[in-house]
Amino acid sequence: MSELVTEFWPVQPEPGSVADQLIKKGEAKGFALGEARGEARGEARGETRASIKMIRILQSILGESESSDEEFLGKSLDDLQTMIESLRAKIGNRPSA
């Protein structure tokens, strides 16, 4: 951000000046936004990993071959949840032993 400002505004803002305060405010806002996006992506990745693990456990319980990593590529979290629901339904419909 500072590099961008100095490129278009060659005068160095004085510490505590309005320009300096605006720059700091913009940097803080950008940092907070980036941090929030990073946390959201991290949570989504964690949910995806947990869903894949659940799918493989359910497949194992059913005696099905476990899906490969490639089979999960491009699947959304909603797709994975649908797979989980389908596998759970299969388990619920199995005849009692």
Summary of the structure (lengths in Angstrom):
residues: 97
radius of gyration: 24.9
end to end distance: 66.5
largest distance: 81.0
contacts: 198
relative contact order: 0.08
helix: 74%
strand: 0%
